[in-house]
Amino acid sequence: MKPDTQTRWRCRRGMLENDLLLKGFLDHGYDQLDQEGRDAFERLLGYPDNLLLDLVLERQSTVDAGIARVVPLIRAAVAAGAED
């Protein structure tokens, strides 16, 4: 399932790094998420920019199992997009 317009808009962040990571995920991984994964991704979008970036770059971890499952998928999708 492709992300809706609201999700795409919420991926526009104040930090360019987050914009690039989240856009890469929307383009190369979001459509593989199940509903639980999409819900976790929406929760992740509610995080402040610095925390979101630290989670994706593995500088911090989270106790939220859903987000912990989605974050590696973001990294993998971005890496796959870089190979294109």
Order of alpha helices (4+ residues) and beta strands (2+ residues): alpha-alpha-alpha-alpha-alpha
